[in-house]
Amino acid sequence: MRTTLPTLLSAAFLALLGAAPVAAQQSDLTAPPKRAATVDLADRLLKPRVLAALPETLVVPFNPAGFDQPDPEEIKAQQAAAAAAVAAGTPLRPAGDRNVLATLAEKLSPSGTAIIGGEPILLFGSRRLKVGDRLTVTFEGTDYQLDITAISRTTFTLRLNREEITRPIKPGKKS
């Protein structure tokens, strides 16, 4: 029988491992009596504290009543601007991303949808857009970048900044 060098080296390595003293290896764990104090402290820290109930009349400074309502002065300014625009005969621009997005979405009229390679496609004439594509729409001299976030058989969803809107697909509608 012929012995090769790798076999000899493997046998020598295994012999060295077997010769290592087992008593020299020590555990990383501390003795149980020493661990008991740490475990008790951990148990106390993990228990949730019971907090006293807050009084019903407490005013929370981080969410005061009416905080989500628009400022009355701001409403007056918007109404004054709208009245001035109507008096001057100028069209009033929509305010806020949500209103701009709704206005732009009303102006878009895709010709339909298709599924190509298992992926839904939104059709604008010969232009094909898929989810994740960006659509540039110019409105009153300003370019808006709309992201297509969803396409179904009958609807499509657009995003402008953090606002999203879902619109129905109306083939044949002219804008």
Backbone as JSON Lines, residues from 0, in Angstrom:
{"i":0,"aa":"M","n":[0.85,-1.17,0.0],"ca":[0.0,0.0,0.0],"c":[0.89,1.23,0.0]}
{"i":1,"aa":"R","n":[0.48,2.19,-0.8],"ca":[1.29,3.39,-0.99],"c":[0.67,4.55,-0.21]}
{"i":2,"aa":"T","n":[1.46,5.3,0.55],"ca":[0.97,6.42,1.33],"c":[1.44,7.71,0.68]}
{"i":3,"aa":"T","n":[0.52,8.67,0.53],"ca":[0.87,9.94,-0.11],"c":[1.18,10.98,0.95]}
{"i":4,"aa":"L","n":[1.81,12.06,0.52],"ca":[2.2,13.13,1.44],"c":[0.97,13.78,2.11]}
{"i":5,"aa":"P","n":[-0.11,14.09,1.39],"ca":[-1.27,14.68,2.07],"c":[-1.86,13.76,3.13]}
{"i":6,"aa":"T","n":[-1.82,12.46,2.89],"ca":[-2.35,11.53,3.88],"c":[-1.49,11.54,5.13]}
{"i":7,"aa":"L","n":[-0.17,11.57,4.95],"ca":[0.74,11.62,6.09],"c":[0.58,12.91,6.9]}
{"i":8,"aa":"L","n":[0.41,14.03,6.18],"ca":[0.25,15.3,6.88],"c":[-1.06,15.33,7.66]}
{"i":9,"aa":"S","n":[-2.12,14.78,7.09],"ca":[-3.41,14.73,7.78],"c":[-3.3,13.87,9.02]}
{"i":10,"aa":"A","n":[-2.63,12.74,8.92],"ca":[-2.49,11.85,10.07],"c":[-1.66,12.52,11.16]}
{"i":11,"aa":"A","n":[-0.61,13.23,10.79],"ca":[0.23,13.92,11.76],"c":[-0.57,15.03,12.47]}
{"i":12,"aa":"F","n":[-1.37,15.76,11.73],"ca":[-2.18,16.82,12.31],"c":[-3.19,16.25,13.31]}
{"i":13,"aa":"L","n":[-3.85,15.17,12.93],"ca":[-4.81,14.54,13.83],"c":[-4.12,14.01,15.09]}
{"i":14,"aa":"A","n":[-2.92,13.51,14.96],"ca":[-2.19,13.01,16.13],"c":[-1.84,14.16,17.06]}
{"i":15,"aa":"L","n":[-1.48,15.32,16.5],"ca":[-1.16,16.48,17.33],"c":[-2.41,16.97,18.07]}
{"i":16,"aa":"L","n":[-3.54,16.95,17.4],"ca":[-4.78,17.38,18.04],"c":[-5.14,16.46,19.19]}
{"i":17,"aa":"G","n":[-4.98,15.18,19.0],"ca":[-5.3,14.22,20.05],"c":[-4.35,14.32,21.23]}
{"i":18,"aa":"A","n":[-3.13,14.83,20.99],"ca":[-2.15,14.92,22.07],"c":[-2.31,16.18,22.9]}
{"i":19,"aa":"A","n":[-3.11,17.15,22.42],"ca":[-3.28,18.4,23.17],"c":[-4.0,18.13,24.47]}
{"i":20,"aa":"P","n":[-3.55,18.69,25.56],"ca":[-4.18,18.43,26.85],"c":[-5.56,19.07,26.91]}
{"i":21,"aa":"V","n":[-6.54,18.31,27.3],"ca":[-7.91,18.78,27.41],"c":[-8.06,19.68,28.62]}
{"i":22,"aa":"A","n":[-7.32,19.45,29.66],"ca":[-7.43,20.22,30.9],"c":[-7.01,21.67,30.7]}
{"i":23,"aa":"A","n":[-6.22,21.99,29.66],"ca":[-5.74,23.35,29.44],"c":[-6.85,24.26,28.94]}
{"i":24,"aa":"Q","n":[-7.91,23.71,28.4],"ca":[-9.01,24.51,27.9],"c":[-9.92,24.9,29.06]}
{"i":25,"aa":"Q","n":[-10.25,26.19,29.13],"ca":[-11.1,26.67,30.2],"c":[-12.34,27.34,29.62]}
{"i":26,"aa":"S","n":[-13.38,27.32,30.4],"ca":[-14.63,27.92,29.98],"c":[-14.57,29.44,30.11]}
{"i":27,"aa":"D","n":[-15.27,30.14,29.23],"ca":[-15.36,31.59,29.28],"c":[-16.39,32.05,30.3]}
{"i":28,"aa":"L","n":[-17.26,31.14,30.74],"ca":[-18.32,31.5,31.66],"c":[-17.78,31.62,33.08]}
{"i":29,"aa":"T","n":[-18.35,32.57,33.8],"ca":[-17.97,32.69,35.21],"c":[-18.75,31.66,36.01]}
{"i":30,"aa":"A","n":[-18.35,31.49,37.23],"ca":[-18.97,30.49,38.09],"c":[-20.43,30.89,38.36]}
{"i":31,"aa":"P","n":[-21.32,29.89,38.53],"ca":[-22.74,30.18,38.76],"c":[-23.03,31.15,39.89]}
{"i":32,"aa":"P","n":[-22.35,31.09,41.02],"ca":[-22.66,32.07,42.09],"c":[-22.36,33.51,41.66]}
{"i":33,"aa":"K","n":[-21.29,33.7,40.88],"ca":[-20.95,35.05,40.42],"c":[-21.95,35.54,39.36]}
{"i":34,"aa":"R","n":[-22.46,34.62,38.54],"ca":[-23.42,34.98,37.49],"c":[-24.78,35.33,38.07]}
{"i":35,"aa":"A","n":[-25.11,34.78,39.23],"ca":[-26.45,34.95,39.8],"c":[-26.77,36.43,40.04]}
{"i":36,"aa":"A","n":[-25.82,37.21,40.51],"ca":[-26.06,38.64,40.76],"c":[-26.35,39.37,39.45]}
{"i":37,"aa":"T","n":[-25.62,39.04,38.39],"ca":[-25.82,39.68,37.1],"c":[-27.18,39.29,36.52]}
{"i":38,"aa":"V","n":[-27.55,38.04,36.64],"ca":[-28.84,37.57,36.12],"c":[-29.98,38.24,36.87]}
{"i":39,"aa":"D","n":[-29.87,38.4,38.19],"ca":[-30.9,39.08,38.98],"c":[-31.05,40.53,38.54]}
{"i":40,"aa":"L","n":[-29.94,41.22,38.32],"ca":[-29.99,42.6,37.86],"c":[-30.66,42.69,36.48]}
{"i":41,"aa":"A","n":[-30.31,41.78,35.58],"ca":[-30.91,41.77,34.25],"c":[-32.41,41.54,34.33]}
{"i":42,"aa":"D","n":[-32.84,40.63,35.21],"ca":[-34.28,40.37,35.38],"c":[-35.0,41.62,35.86]}
{"i":43,"aa":"R","n":[-34.4,42.34,36.81],"ca":[-35.04,43.56,37.32],"c":[-35.12,44.63,36.24]}
{"i":44,"aa":"L","n":[-34.08,44.75,35.41],"ca":[-34.07,45.76,34.35],"c":[-35.06,45.43,33.24]}
{"i":45,"aa":"L","n":[-35.33,44.17,33.02],"ca":[-36.23,43.78,31.93],"c":[-37.7,43.91,32.28]}
{"i":46,"aa":"K","n":[-38.01,43.95,33.56],"ca":[-39.42,44.07,33.96],"c":[-39.91,45.48,33.65]}
{"i":47,"aa":"P","n":[-41.04,45.61,32.94],"ca":[-41.56,46.94,32.64],"c":[-42.07,47.62,33.91]}
{"i":48,"aa":"R","n":[-41.79,48.91,33.99],"ca":[-42.27,49.67,35.13],"c":[-43.73,50.03,34.93]}
{"i":49,"aa":"V","n":[-44.48,50.07,35.98],"ca":[-45.87,50.49,35.93],"c":[-45.88,52.0,36.16]}
{"i":50,"aa":"L","n":[-46.35,52.72,35.15],"ca":[-46.38,54.17,35.24],"c":[-47.74,54.64,35.71]}
{"i":51,"aa":"A","n":[-47.75,55.74,36.41],"ca":[-49.02,56.31,36.87],"c":[-49.78,56.87,35.68]}
{"i":52,"aa":"A","n":[-51.09,56.79,35.73],"ca":[-51.93,57.3,34.65],"c":[-51.84,58.82,34.6]}
{"i":53,"aa":"L","n":[-51.86,59.37,33.37],"ca":[-51.8,60.82,33.21],"c":[-53.17,61.42,33.48]}
{"i":54,"aa":"P","n":[-53.21,62.61,34.04],"ca":[-54.51,63.24,34.29],"c":[-55.22,63.57,32.97]}
{"i":55,"aa":"E","n":[-56.53,63.51,32.99],"ca":[-57.33,63.77,31.78],"c":[-57.17,65.21,31.3]}
{"i":56,"aa":"T","n":[-56.87,66.13,32.19],"ca":[-56.79,67.55,31.82],"c":[-55.41,67.97,31.36]}
{"i":57,"aa":"L","n":[-54.48,67.03,31.29],"ca":[-53.11,67.35,30.89],"c":[-53.08,67.78,29.43]}
{"i":58,"aa":"V","n":[-52.45,68.91,29.16],"ca":[-52.29,69.4,27.79],"c":[-50.93,68.9,27.29]}
{"i":59,"aa":"V","n":[-50.95,68.13,26.21],"ca":[-49.72,67.6,25.64],"c":[-49.11,68.66,24.73]}
{"i":60,"aa":"P","n":[-47.91,69.14,25.02],"ca":[-47.35,70.23,24.23],"c":[-46.93,69.82,22.82]}
{"i":61,"aa":"F","n":[-46.83,68.54,22.55],"ca":[-46.38,68.09,21.24],"c":[-47.52,67.88,20.26]}
{"i":62,"aa":"N","n":[-48.75,67.94,20.73],"ca":[-49.9,67.76,19.85],"c":[-51.08,68.58,20.39]}
{"i":63,"aa":"P","n":[-50.97,69.91,20.34],"ca":[-52.05,70.72,20.88],"c":[-53.32,70.59,20.03]}
{"i":64,"aa":"A","n":[-54.45,70.87,20.63],"ca":[-55.73,70.8,19.91],"c":[-55.72,71.8,18.77]}
{"i":65,"aa":"G","n":[-56.19,71.36,17.61],"ca":[-56.28,72.23,16.44],"c":[-54.96,72.46,15.73]}
{"i":66,"aa":"F","n":[-53.92,71.74,16.1],"ca":[-52.61,71.95,15.48],"c":[-52.62,71.61,13.99]}
{"i":67,"aa":"D","n":[-53.43,70.62,13.6],"ca":[-53.47,70.21,12.2],"c":[-54.36,71.11,11.35]}
{"i":68,"aa":"Q","n":[-55.03,72.07,11.96],"ca":[-55.9,72.99,11.22],"c":[-55.06,74.11,10.6]}
{"i":69,"aa":"P","n":[-55.47,74.62,9.44],"ca":[-54.7,75.7,8.81],"c":[-54.81,77.0,9.63]}
{"i":70,"aa":"D","n":[-53.8,77.81,9.5],"ca":[-53.75,79.09,10.2],"c":[-54.8,80.02,9.6]}
{"i":71,"aa":"P","n":[-55.62,80.67,10.42],"ca":[-56.65,81.57,9.88],"c":[-56.07,82.69,9.02]}
{"i":72,"aa":"E","n":[-54.91,83.21,9.39],"ca":[-54.28,84.27,8.59],"c":[-53.87,83.74,7.22]}
{"i":73,"aa":"E","n":[-53.42,82.5,7.19],"ca":[-53.03,81.89,5.92],"c":[-54.25,81.7,5.02]}
{"i":74,"aa":"I","n":[-55.36,81.3,5.6],"ca":[-56.59,81.13,4.82],"c":[-57.04,82.47,4.24]}
{"i":75,"aa":"K","n":[-56.96,83.53,5.05],"ca":[-57.34,84.86,4.56],"c":[-56.45,85.28,3.4]}
{"i":76,"aa":"A","n":[-55.16,85.02,3.51],"ca":[-54.22,85.39,2.44],"c":[-54.51,84.61,1.17]}
{"i":77,"aa":"Q","n":[-54.82,83.32,1.28],"ca":[-55.15,82.52,0.11],"c":[-56.44,83.01,-0.56]}
{"i":78,"aa":"Q","n":[-57.44,83.35,0.27],"ca":[-58.71,83.85,-0.28],"c":[-58.51,85.19,-0.97]}
{"i":79,"aa":"A","n":[-57.68,86.04,-0.39],"ca":[-57.39,87.34,-1.01],"c":[-56.67,87.16,-2.34]}
{"i":80,"aa":"A","n":[-55.72,86.22,-2.39],"ca":[-55.0,85.95,-3.64],"c":[-55.93,85.39,-4.7]}
{"i":81,"aa":"A","n":[-56.84,84.51,-4.28],"ca":[-57.8,83.94,-5.23],"c":[-58.73,85.01,-5.77]}
{"i":82,"aa":"A","n":[-59.21,85.89,-4.89],"ca":[-60.1,86.97,-5.33],"c":[-59.38,87.91,-6.29]}
{"i":83,"aa":"A","n":[-58.11,88.23,-6.0],"ca":[-57.33,89.1,-6.89],"c":[-57.11,88.44,-8.24]}
{"i":84,"aa":"A","n":[-56.86,87.13,-8.26],"ca":[-56.64,86.42,-9.52],"c":[-57.91,86.4,-10.36]}
{"i":85,"aa":"V","n":[-59.05,86.17,-9.71],"ca":[-60.33,86.16,-10.43],"c":[-60.63,87.54,-10.98]}
{"i":86,"aa":"A","n":[-60.37,88.58,-10.19],"ca":[-60.63,89.96,-10.63],"c":[-59.73,90.33,-11.81]}
{"i":87,"aa":"A","n":[-58.49,89.82,-11.8],"ca":[-57.55,90.13,-12.88],"c":[-57.75,89.23,-14.09]}
{"i":88,"aa":"G","n":[-58.56,88.19,-13.95],"ca":[-58.79,87.28,-15.07],"c":[-57.69,86.26,-15.28]}
{"i":89,"aa":"T","n":[-56.79,86.11,-14.31],"ca":[-55.73,85.12,-14.41],"c":[-56.17,83.83,-13.75]}
{"i":90,"aa":"P","n":[-55.78,82.69,-14.37],"ca":[-56.14,81.42,-13.74],"c":[-55.35,81.23,-12.44]}
{"i":91,"aa":"L","n":[-56.0,80.66,-11.46],"ca":[-55.38,80.43,-10.15],"c":[-54.61,79.12,-10.19]}
{"i":92,"aa":"R","n":[-53.34,79.17,-9.8],"ca":[-52.51,77.97,-9.73],"c":[-52.88,77.15,-8.51]}
{"i":93,"aa":"P","n":[-52.89,75.82,-8.65],"ca":[-53.16,75.0,-7.48],"c":[-52.03,75.11,-6.46]}
{"i":94,"aa":"A","n":[-52.39,75.08,-5.19],"ca":[-51.39,75.2,-4.12],"c":[-51.14,73.84,-3.51]}
{"i":95,"aa":"G","n":[-49.89,73.52,-3.25],"ca":[-49.53,72.26,-2.59],"c":[-49.36,71.14,-3.59]}
{"i":96,"aa":"D","n":[-48.49,70.2,-3.23],"ca":[-48.19,69.06,-4.12],"c":[-49.43,68.24,-4.44]}
{"i":97,"aa":"R","n":[-50.3,68.04,-3.47],"ca":[-51.49,67.21,-3.69],"c":[-52.39,67.85,-4.75]}
{"i":98,"aa":"N","n":[-52.63,69.15,-4.65],"ca":[-53.5,69.83,-5.62],"c":[-52.84,69.91,-6.99]}
{"i":99,"aa":"V","n":[-51.54,70.15,-7.02],"ca":[-50.83,70.17,-8.31],"c":[-50.91,68.8,-8.96]}
{"i":100,"aa":"L","n":[-50.68,67.75,-8.18],"ca":[-50.72,66.39,-8.72],"c":[-52.12,66.06,-9.24]}
{"i":101,"aa":"A","n":[-53.16,66.45,-8.52],"ca":[-54.52,66.18,-8.97],"c":[-54.8,66.91,-10.27]}
{"i":102,"aa":"T","n":[-54.35,68.16,-10.38],"ca":[-54.55,68.93,-11.61],"c":[-53.81,68.3,-12.78]}
{"i":103,"aa":"L","n":[-52.57,67.89,-12.56],"ca":[-51.78,67.27,-13.64],"c":[-52.38,65.92,-14.05]}
{"i":104,"aa":"A","n":[-52.82,65.14,-13.08],"ca":[-53.38,63.82,-13.38],"c":[-54.65,63.94,-14.2]}
{"i":105,"aa":"E","n":[-55.44,64.98,-13.95],"ca":[-56.67,65.21,-14.73],"c":[-56.34,65.49,-16.19]}
{"i":106,"aa":"K","n":[-55.2,66.13,-16.43],"ca":[-54.81,66.49,-17.79],"c":[-54.25,65.32,-18.58]}
{"i":107,"aa":"L","n":[-53.8,64.26,-17.87],"ca":[-53.22,63.1,-18.56],"c":[-54.31,62.15,-19.0]}
{"i":108,"aa":"S","n":[-54.17,61.65,-20.22],"ca":[-55.14,60.66,-20.7],"c":[-54.4,59.56,-21.46]}
{"i":109,"aa":"P","n":[-54.01,58.53,-20.74],"ca":[-53.35,57.41,-21.41],"c":[-54.32,56.72,-22.35]}
{"i":110,"aa":"S","n":[-53.77,56.13,-23.41],"ca":[-54.63,55.46,-24.39],"c":[-54.96,54.04,-23.97]}
{"i":111,"aa":"G","n":[-54.3,53.53,-22.91],"ca":[-54.62,52.19,-22.43],"c":[-53.43,51.56,-21.74]}
{"i":112,"aa":"T","n":[-53.55,50.25,-21.51],"ca":[-52.47,49.49,-20.9],"c":[-52.21,48.25,-21.72]}
{"i":113,"aa":"A","n":[-51.06,47.67,-21.49],"ca":[-50.7,46.4,-22.13],"c":[-49.79,45.65,-21.16]}
{"i":114,"aa":"I","n":[-49.67,44.37,-21.37],"ca":[-48.72,43.58,-20.6],"c":[-47.71,43.03,-21.58]}
{"i":115,"aa":"I","n":[-46.46,43.44,-21.41],"ca":[-45.38,43.03,-22.29],"c":[-44.33,42.35,-21.44]}
{"i":116,"aa":"G","n":[-44.08,41.11,-21.72],"ca":[-43.1,40.35,-20.95],"c":[-43.51,40.19,-19.49]}
{"i":117,"aa":"G","n":[-44.81,40.12,-19.23],"ca":[-45.31,39.97,-17.88],"c":[-45.3,41.26,-17.07]}
{"i":118,"aa":"E","n":[-44.95,42.38,-17.69],"ca":[-44.86,43.66,-16.99],"c":[-45.93,44.61,-17.53]}
{"i":119,"aa":"P","n":[-46.72,45.26,-16.63],"ca":[-47.75,46.17,-17.12],"c":[-47.13,47.43,-17.7]}
{"i":120,"aa":"I","n":[-47.69,47.87,-18.81],"ca":[-47.19,49.04,-19.54],"c":[-48.34,50.03,-19.68]}
{"i":121,"aa":"L","n":[-48.08,51.31,-19.43],"ca":[-49.05,52.38,-19.61],"c":[-48.75,53.03,-20.96]}
{"i":122,"aa":"L","n":[-49.77,53.12,-21.79],"ca":[-49.59,53.61,-23.15],"c":[-50.1,55.04,-23.29]}
{"i":123,"aa":"F","n":[-49.27,55.9,-23.84],"ca":[-49.65,57.25,-24.24],"c":[-49.36,57.34,-25.73]}
{"i":124,"aa":"G","n":[-50.31,56.92,-26.56],"ca":[-50.06,56.83,-27.99],"c":[-49.01,55.76,-28.24]}
{"i":125,"aa":"S","n":[-47.88,56.14,-28.86],"ca":[-46.81,55.18,-29.13],"c":[-45.8,55.13,-27.98]}
{"i":126,"aa":"R","n":[-45.95,56.0,-27.0],"ca":[-45.02,56.02,-25.87],"c":[-45.45,54.98,-24.84]}
{"i":127,"aa":"R","n":[-44.49,54.15,-24.41],"ca":[-44.73,53.08,-23.45],"c":[-43.99,53.38,-22.16]}
{"i":128,"aa":"L","n":[-44.73,53.41,-21.05],"ca":[-44.12,53.68,-19.74],"c":[-44.44,52.53,-18.8]}
{"i":129,"aa":"K","n":[-43.47,52.19,-17.95],"ca":[-43.7,51.11,-16.99],"c":[-43.52,51.66,-15.57]}
{"i":130,"aa":"V","n":[-43.84,50.84,-14.58],"ca":[-43.7,51.24,-13.19],"c":[-42.24,51.61,-12.93]}
{"i":131,"aa":"G","n":[-42.02,52.77,-12.31],"ca":[-40.68,53.26,-12.03],"c":[-40.21,54.3,-13.03]}
{"i":132,"aa":"D","n":[-40.9,54.41,-14.18],"ca":[-40.52,55.43,-15.16],"c":[-40.98,56.79,-14.69]}
{"i":133,"aa":"R","n":[-40.33,57.82,-15.21],"ca":[-40.65,59.2,-14.85],"c":[-41.27,59.89,-16.06]}
{"i":134,"aa":"L","n":[-42.34,60.6,-15.79],"ca":[-43.09,61.31,-16.83],"c":[-42.95,62.79,-16.56]}
{"i":135,"aa":"T","n":[-42.47,63.56,-17.54],"ca":[-42.34,65.0,-17.39],"c":[-43.57,65.66,-17.98]}
{"i":136,"aa":"V","n":[-44.23,66.48,-17.14],"ca":[-45.44,67.18,-17.57],"c":[-45.19,68.67,-17.38]}
{"i":137,"aa":"T","n":[-45.46,69.45,-18.42],"ca":[-45.31,70.9,-18.34],"c":[-46.69,71.5,-18.12]}
{"i":138,"aa":"F","n":[-46.8,72.32,-17.08],"ca":[-48.07,72.95,-16.75],"c":[-47.8,74.4,-16.38]}
{"i":139,"aa":"E","n":[-48.4,75.32,-17.12],"ca":[-48.24,76.75,-16.91],"c":[-46.77,77.16,-16.83]}
{"i":140,"aa":"G","n":[-45.99,76.63,-17.76],"ca":[-44.58,77.01,-17.86],"c":[-43.65,76.32,-16.88]}
{"i":141,"aa":"T","n":[-44.15,75.4,-16.07],"ca":[-43.3,74.7,-15.11],"c":[-43.3,73.21,-15.43]}
{"i":142,"aa":"D","n":[-42.1,72.6,-15.43],"ca":[-41.98,71.17,-15.65],"c":[-42.11,70.43,-14.32]}
{"i":143,"aa":"Y","n":[-42.94,69.39,-14.31],"ca":[-43.13,68.56,-13.13],"c":[-42.7,67.14,-13.48]}
{"i":144,"aa":"Q","n":[-41.95,66.52,-12.57],"ca":[-41.5,65.14,-12.75],"c":[-42.44,64.23,-11.97]}
{"i":145,"aa":"L","n":[-43.23,63.44,-12.67],"ca":[-44.17,62.52,-12.04],"c":[-43.62,61.1,-12.17]}
{"i":146,"aa":"D","n":[-43.62,60.37,-11.09],"ca":[-43.18,58.97,-11.09],"c":[-44.4,58.08,-11.23]}
{"i":147,"aa":"I","n":[-44.3,57.07,-12.08],"ca":[-45.36,56.09,-12.21],"c":[-45.07,55.0,-11.18]}
{"i":148,"aa":"T","n":[-45.98,54.84,-10.2],"ca":[-45.73,53.9,-9.11],"c":[-46.55,52.63,-9.2]}
{"i":149,"aa":"A","n":[-47.63,52.64,-9.99],"ca":[-48.44,51.43,-10.14],"c":[-49.26,51.53,-11.43]}
{"i":150,"aa":"I","n":[-49.46,50.37,-12.04],"ca":[-50.29,50.28,-13.24],"c":[-51.14,49.03,-13.1]}
{"i":151,"aa":"S","n":[-52.44,49.19,-13.24],"ca":[-53.33,48.03,-13.29],"c":[-54.09,48.08,-14.61]}
{"i":152,"aa":"R","n":[-55.01,47.17,-14.78],"ca":[-55.76,47.12,-16.04],"c":[-56.61,48.37,-16.25]}
{"i":153,"aa":"T","n":[-57.11,48.95,-15.15],"ca":[-58.03,50.08,-15.28],"c":[-57.55,51.36,-14.6]}
{"i":154,"aa":"T","n":[-56.44,51.33,-13.88],"ca":[-55.95,52.52,-13.19],"c":[-54.44,52.65,-13.29]}
{"i":155,"aa":"F","n":[-53.96,53.85,-12.98],"ca":[-52.53,54.09,-12.86],"c":[-52.3,55.03,-11.69]}
{"i":156,"aa":"T","n":[-51.13,54.92,-11.04],"ca":[-50.82,55.74,-9.87],"c":[-49.59,56.58,-10.16]}
{"i":157,"aa":"L","n":[-49.69,57.87,-9.84],"ca":[-48.6,58.82,-10.04],"c":[-48.15,59.38,-8.71]}
{"i":158,"aa":"R","n":[-46.87,59.76,-8.64],"ca":[-46.32,60.37,-7.42],"c":[-45.61,61.66,-7.8]}
{"i":159,"aa":"L","n":[-45.88,62.7,-7.01],"ca":[-45.16,63.96,-7.1],"c":[-44.63,64.24,-5.7]}
{"i":160,"aa":"N","n":[-43.33,64.23,-5.56],"ca":[-42.67,64.36,-4.25],"c":[-43.2,63.26,-3.32]}
{"i":161,"aa":"R","n":[-43.96,63.59,-2.28],"ca":[-44.46,62.56,-1.36],"c":[-45.94,62.29,-1.54]}
{"i":162,"aa":"E","n":[-46.56,62.92,-2.49],"ca":[-48.0,62.75,-2.72],"c":[-48.24,61.76,-3.84]}
{"i":163,"aa":"E","n":[-49.25,60.9,-3.68],"ca":[-49.63,59.94,-4.71],"c":[-51.1,60.07,-5.0]}
{"i":164,"aa":"I","n":[-51.46,59.78,-6.24],"ca":[-52.86,59.79,-6.64],"c":[-53.08,58.67,-7.67]}
{"i":165,"aa":"T","n":[-54.2,58.0,-7.56],"ca":[-54.56,56.93,-8.5],"c":[-55.7,57.43,-9.36]}
{"i":166,"aa":"R","n":[-55.54,57.28,-10.66],"ca":[-56.53,57.77,-11.62],"c":[-57.01,56.62,-12.5]}
{"i":167,"aa":"P","n":[-58.25,56.68,-12.97],"ca":[-58.71,55.66,-13.9],"c":[-58.15,55.91,-15.3]}
{"i":168,"aa":"I","n":[-58.02,54.84,-16.05],"ca":[-57.58,54.96,-17.44],"c":[-58.84,55.11,-18.28]}
{"i":169,"aa":"K","n":[-58.89,56.18,-19.04],"ca":[-60.05,56.44,-19.88],"c":[-59.6,56.5,-21.33]}
{"i":170,"aa":"P","n":[-59.52,55.38,-22.03],"ca":[-59.06,55.4,-23.42],"c":[-59.99,56.25,-24.28]}
{"i":171,"aa":"G","n":[-59.38,56.94,-25.2],"ca":[-60.16,57.73,-26.15],"c":[-60.47,59.13,-25.65]}
{"i":172,"aa":"K","n":[-60.21,59.44,-24.4],"ca":[-60.47,60.78,-23.86],"c":[-59.42,61.74,-24.37]}
{"i":173,"aa":"K","n":[-59.83,62.88,-24.83],"ca":[-58.9,63.9,-25.34],"c":[-58.76,64.99,-24.31]}
{"i":174,"aa":"S","n":[-57.51,65.45,-24.09],"ca":[-57.31,66.53,-23.11],"c":[-57.23,67.87,-23.78]}
